[in-house]
Amino acid sequence: MHNTSHTLLSSQAGPKTQQERSGQWLLVLGGMLLGTVGVFVEEAEQHALVTVWFRCAFGALALLAWGLASGRTAELRLHGRSWRVACATGCLMVLNWALFFAAIPRISIAVATIVFHIQPIWVILFGALFLRERVSALQWLATLVALGGLVLSSGWVGMSRADASTSDYLLGLLLCLGGSLSYAAVTILAKTETVITPYALACWQCVVGVAVLAWAPGVFGWPAQPAAWAWLAGLGVLHTGLAYVVLFTGMARLALGNIAVLQFVYPLTAILVDWCVYGRTLDSVQTMGVALMAGALWTVRKPTPA
C-alpha cells in the first residue's frame, strides 16, 4: 500500500512541477511584455486620451476574439451589481491609463513604472479603511519603507532647484501617483464583486473605455502616420489582449508567493527597456529607492503562513 501511494504521488509530482514551471515562464513573459508599454506610448506620439481610446478599442477586439476562440463569451453576460462594478472599474481604468500615459513623457518610462507600482500599498490602506481588513504591524512598517523608497526612486531628491522649476517633472510624478491610486480603487472594487470573472471584467473595461472616450480622437486628432496606428494597435493587441491571456494563464498555475515575486519582472523590464532604447538610467539614489520598494512590496504581498 505504501509503495502504491508513493508511486501515485511521484507520478503526480512531475506534471505539477511542469505546470508550475510553465506558469513561471508565462508570468515572466507577460511581465516582459508589459515592460515595453512605455515604448509604444512614446513612439505613438499621441495625446494620452487618444492613446487610451485606441488601447481600449484594439484591446476589446483582441479580448473578444480570444473569448470566441476559447468559448468564454458567455461570461460577458452580466446581471445586477456586476454591471455597476464593470462600468465603475472601466472608468477608473481609463483614468489610470490616461494619467500613466501622460506621466511617461514627463518623467521617463522607468520612473513612471516604478512610481506606479506603489499601488499595492494603496490597496492595503484602502482595504483597511473601506473593507475593514486587518493590517499587521509588519505591513504598516513595509508601507512606510515603500513610501520612503518611492521618494528616493522618484528622482526628486537629487534634482536641483533649477531643474525642478523649469520642468514639469513634479506634475509627472503626481499624475503617476494618481494613476496608481485609481488602479488601487479598481482592485478594491473587483474584490467586492466575486460573480464577474477576470476575463469579463477586462473585456467590459475596454468596452467602457471605448464608449467614454469616443470623443477623444475627434477633439485631439486621429493619428496621421501609419506607424502611429501600428504602435497603438500593439498597445491593444499585445499589451491588453495577449498580456491578459498570458498573465492570467500563468497565475492560475502558481501559488501566491511565486506570483508576487514574478510581478517585479514588469518594472525591471521597463527600467532595462528605458535604458536600452532611450539611454535613460537611474542614479544610485533612485536604485536604492527601487531596492527599498521591492523589498517592502514583496513583504506585503507575501502570503501569511497558515
C-alpha positions as CSV (number, residue, x, y, z in Angstrom):
1,M,0.0,0.0,0.0
2,H,2.8,2.4,0.9
3,N,4.6,1.6,-2.5
4,T,1.4,2.3,-4.4
5,S,0.8,5.6,-2.6
6,H,4.4,6.6,-3.2
7,T,4.2,5.7,-6.9
8,L,0.9,7.7,-7.2
9,L,2.5,10.8,-5.5
10,S,5.6,10.5,-7.7
11,S,3.5,10.4,-10.9
12,Q,1.6,13.5,-9.8
13,A,4.7,15.4,-8.8
14,G,6.1,15.6,-12.3
15,P,3.2,17.2,-14.0
16,K,2.7,19.6,-11.1
17,T,6.3,20.7,-11.3
18,Q,6.0,21.1,-15.0
19,Q,2.8,23.1,-14.6
20,E,4.4,25.5,-12.1
21,R,7.4,25.9,-14.4
22,S,5.2,26.8,-17.3
23,G,3.3,29.2,-15.1
24,Q,6.5,30.9,-14.1
25,W,7.6,31.4,-17.7
26,L,4.2,32.7,-18.6
27,L,4.4,35.3,-15.8
28,V,7.9,36.3,-16.9
29,L,6.8,36.6,-20.5
30,G,3.8,38.7,-19.5
31,G,5.9,40.9,-17.3
32,M,8.5,41.5,-20.0
33,L,5.7,42.3,-22.5
34,L,4.1,44.9,-20.2
35,G,7.5,46.3,-19.6
36,T,7.6,47.6,-23.2
37,V,4.3,49.6,-22.8
38,G,6.2,52.8,-22.4
39,V,8.0,52.5,-25.7
40,F,4.7,52.0,-27.6
41,V,3.2,55.1,-25.8
42,E,6.2,57.3,-26.6
43,E,6.6,56.1,-30.2
44,A,2.9,56.6,-31.0
45,E,3.3,60.3,-30.0
46,Q,-0.5,60.8,-29.4
47,H,-2.4,62.7,-26.8
48,A,-2.8,60.5,-23.7
49,L,-6.6,60.2,-24.1
50,V,-6.3,59.2,-27.8
51,T,-3.7,56.6,-26.8
52,V,-6.1,55.2,-24.1
53,W,-9.0,55.1,-26.6
54,F,-7.0,53.1,-29.1
55,R,-5.8,50.7,-26.4
56,C,-9.3,50.1,-25.3
57,A,-10.6,49.7,-28.9
58,F,-7.9,47.3,-30.1
59,G,-7.9,45.6,-26.6
60,A,-11.6,44.9,-26.7
61,L,-11.4,43.4,-30.2
62,A,-8.4,41.2,-29.1
63,L,-10.1,40.0,-25.9
64,L,-13.4,39.3,-27.8
65,A,-11.6,37.3,-30.4
66,W,-9.9,35.3,-27.7
67,G,-13.2,34.8,-25.9
68,L,-14.8,33.5,-29.1
69,A,-11.8,31.2,-29.8
70,S,-11.8,29.8,-26.2
71,G,-15.6,29.6,-25.8
72,R,-15.8,32.1,-22.9
73,T,-18.1,34.7,-24.4
74,A,-20.9,33.5,-22.1
75,E,-19.0,35.1,-19.2
76,L,-19.7,38.5,-20.7
77,R,-23.4,38.4,-19.7
78,L,-23.6,40.5,-16.5
79,H,-26.5,40.9,-14.1
80,G,-27.4,43.4,-11.3
81,R,-24.5,44.8,-9.4
82,S,-22.0,43.3,-11.8
83,W,-22.9,46.0,-14.4
84,R,-22.2,48.8,-12.0
85,V,-18.9,47.3,-11.0
86,A,-17.9,46.8,-14.6
87,C,-18.8,50.4,-15.5
88,A,-17.1,51.9,-12.4
89,T,-13.9,49.9,-12.9
90,G,-13.9,50.7,-16.6
91,C,-14.0,54.4,-15.9
92,L,-11.2,54.1,-13.2
93,M,-9.1,52.0,-15.6
94,V,-9.5,54.7,-18.3
95,L,-8.3,57.3,-15.7
96,N,-5.5,55.1,-14.6
97,W,-4.1,54.6,-18.2
98,A,-4.6,58.3,-19.1
99,L,-2.7,59.5,-16.1
100,F,0.1,56.9,-16.5
101,F,0.5,57.6,-20.3
102,A,0.6,61.4,-19.6
103,A,3.3,60.9,-17.0
104,I,5.7,58.8,-19.1
105,P,7.0,61.6,-21.4
106,R,7.4,63.9,-18.3
107,I,9.4,61.6,-16.0
108,S,10.6,58.7,-18.3
109,I,9.3,55.1,-18.7
110,A,11.4,53.7,-15.8
111,V,10.4,56.3,-13.2
112,A,6.8,56.3,-14.2
113,T,6.6,52.5,-13.9
114,I,8.4,52.4,-10.6
115,V,6.1,55.1,-9.1
116,F,3.0,53.4,-10.5
117,H,4.0,50.1,-8.7
118,I,3.3,51.7,-5.3
119,Q,-0.3,50.8,-5.9
120,P,-0.3,47.6,-3.7
121,I,0.3,50.0,-0.7
122,W,-2.8,51.9,-1.6
123,V,-4.7,48.6,-1.8
124,I,-3.7,47.8,1.8
125,L,-4.7,51.2,3.0
126,F,-8.0,51.2,1.1
127,G,-8.7,47.7,2.3
128,A,-8.1,48.8,5.9
129,L,-10.3,51.9,5.6
130,F,-13.2,50.7,3.5
131,L,-13.2,46.9,3.8
132,R,-12.1,46.8,7.4
133,E,-9.3,44.3,6.5
134,R,-6.7,43.7,9.2
135,V,-3.3,45.2,8.6
136,S,-0.4,43.7,10.6
137,A,2.4,45.7,12.2
138,L,4.8,44.3,9.6
139,Q,2.6,45.5,6.8
140,W,2.4,49.0,8.3
141,L,6.2,49.0,8.6
142,A,6.6,47.8,5.0
143,T,4.2,50.6,3.9
144,L,6.4,53.2,5.4
145,V,9.5,51.7,3.9
146,A,7.9,51.5,0.5
147,L,6.8,55.2,0.7
148,G,10.4,56.1,1.6
149,G,11.7,54.1,-1.3
150,L,9.2,55.8,-3.6
151,V,10.6,59.3,-2.6
152,L,14.1,58.1,-3.4
153,S,13.3,56.3,-6.6
154,S,11.3,59.2,-8.0
155,G,14.4,61.2,-8.6
156,W,13.0,64.3,-6.9
157,V,15.6,64.0,-4.0
158,G,18.6,64.6,-6.2
159,M,17.0,67.1,-8.6
160,S,18.4,70.7,-8.5
161,R,16.0,73.6,-7.8
162,A,16.6,74.8,-11.4
163,D,15.6,71.5,-12.9
164,A,12.6,71.3,-10.7
165,S,11.4,74.8,-11.6
166,T,12.0,74.5,-15.4
167,S,10.4,71.1,-15.9
168,D,7.0,69.5,-15.2
169,Y,8.7,66.6,-13.5
170,L,6.6,67.1,-10.4
171,L,3.5,67.1,-12.5
172,G,4.5,63.8,-14.0
173,L,5.0,62.3,-10.5
174,L,1.6,63.5,-9.4
175,L,0.0,62.1,-12.5
176,C,1.6,58.7,-11.9
177,L,0.6,58.7,-8.3
178,G,-3.0,59.5,-9.3
179,G,-2.9,56.6,-11.8
180,S,-1.7,54.2,-9.1
181,L,-4.5,55.4,-6.8
182,S,-7.1,54.8,-9.5
183,Y,-5.8,51.3,-10.2
184,A,-5.8,50.5,-6.5
185,A,-9.5,51.5,-6.5
186,V,-10.1,49.1,-9.4
187,T,-8.5,46.3,-7.4
188,I,-10.7,47.1,-4.3
189,L,-13.9,47.2,-6.4
190,A,-13.0,44.0,-8.1
191,K,-12.5,42.3,-4.7
192,T,-16.1,43.2,-3.7
193,E,-17.6,41.5,-6.8
194,T,-17.0,37.8,-6.9
195,V,-19.5,36.9,-9.7
196,I,-17.9,38.6,-12.6
197,T,-14.8,36.8,-14.0
198,P,-11.5,38.4,-14.6
199,Y,-11.9,37.9,-18.4
200,A,-15.3,39.6,-18.4
201,L,-14.1,42.4,-16.2
202,A,-11.1,43.1,-18.5
203,C,-13.3,43.0,-21.7
204,W,-16.0,45.2,-20.3
205,Q,-13.4,47.7,-19.0
206,C,-12.2,48.1,-22.6
207,V,-15.7,48.5,-23.9
208,V,-16.5,51.2,-21.3
209,G,-13.2,52.9,-22.3
210,V,-14.2,53.0,-26.0
211,A,-17.6,54.5,-25.1
212,V,-16.3,57.0,-22.5
213,L,-13.5,58.3,-24.8
214,A,-15.3,58.1,-28.2
215,W,-14.9,61.9,-28.5
216,A,-11.1,62.0,-27.9
217,P,-9.8,61.3,-31.4
218,G,-12.2,63.8,-32.9
219,V,-11.0,66.5,-30.5
220,F,-7.3,65.8,-30.3
221,G,-6.9,64.4,-33.8
222,W,-6.6,61.0,-35.4
223,P,-3.1,59.5,-35.9
224,A,-1.6,60.9,-39.1
225,Q,1.2,58.4,-39.7
226,P,0.8,54.6,-40.4
227,A,3.5,53.9,-37.8
228,A,1.4,55.5,-35.1
229,W,-1.5,53.2,-35.9
230,A,0.8,50.2,-35.6
231,W,2.1,51.3,-32.2
232,L,-1.4,52.0,-30.9
233,A,-2.7,48.6,-32.3
234,G,0.2,47.0,-30.4
235,L,-0.9,48.5,-27.1
236,G,-4.3,46.9,-27.5
237,V,-3.5,43.6,-29.1
238,L,-0.2,42.9,-27.3
239,H,-0.3,44.7,-24.0
240,T,-4.1,44.2,-23.4
241,G,-5.2,41.1,-25.3
242,L,-2.1,38.9,-25.3
243,A,-0.8,40.1,-22.0
244,Y,-4.1,39.3,-20.3
245,V,-4.2,35.8,-21.7
246,V,-0.5,35.1,-20.8
247,L,-0.6,36.6,-17.3
248,F,-3.9,35.0,-16.1
249,T,-3.0,31.6,-17.6
250,G,0.3,31.8,-15.7
251,M,-1.3,33.0,-12.4
252,A,-3.7,30.0,-12.5
253,R,-0.7,27.7,-12.3
254,L,1.2,29.3,-9.5
255,A,1.0,29.9,-5.7
256,L,0.5,33.4,-4.5
257,G,4.1,33.7,-3.3
258,N,5.6,33.0,-6.7
259,I,3.1,35.4,-8.4
260,A,4.2,38.2,-6.0
261,V,7.9,37.8,-6.7
262,L,7.5,37.4,-10.5
263,Q,5.4,40.5,-10.8
264,F,8.6,42.5,-10.3
265,V,9.6,41.4,-13.9
266,Y,7.4,44.3,-15.2
267,P,9.2,47.3,-13.6
268,L,12.6,45.7,-14.0
269,T,11.9,45.2,-17.7
270,A,10.7,48.8,-18.0
271,I,14.0,50.1,-16.4
272,L,16.0,48.0,-18.9
273,V,13.9,49.0,-21.9
274,D,14.2,52.7,-21.0
275,W,18.0,52.3,-20.8
276,C,18.4,50.2,-24.0
277,V,16.0,52.2,-26.2
278,Y,16.4,55.8,-24.9
279,G,19.7,55.7,-22.9
280,R,18.0,56.8,-19.6
281,T,19.4,55.3,-16.4
282,L,18.6,55.5,-12.7
283,D,21.2,57.1,-10.4
284,S,22.4,55.4,-7.2
285,V,19.8,57.1,-5.0
286,Q,17.0,56.0,-7.3
287,T,18.4,52.5,-7.4
288,M,18.4,52.4,-3.6
289,G,14.8,53.5,-3.6
290,V,13.9,50.8,-6.0
291,A,15.5,48.2,-3.8
292,L,13.6,49.5,-0.7
293,M,10.3,49.5,-2.6
294,A,10.9,46.0,-4.0
295,G,11.7,44.6,-0.5
296,A,8.7,46.3,1.1
297,L,6.2,45.3,-1.6
298,W,7.5,41.7,-1.6
299,T,6.8,41.7,2.2
300,V,3.2,43.0,1.9
301,R,2.4,40.7,-1.0
302,K,3.9,37.6,0.6
303,P,1.1,35.3,1.9
304,T,0.8,34.9,5.6
305,P,1.8,31.3,6.7
306,A,-1.1,29.2,7.9
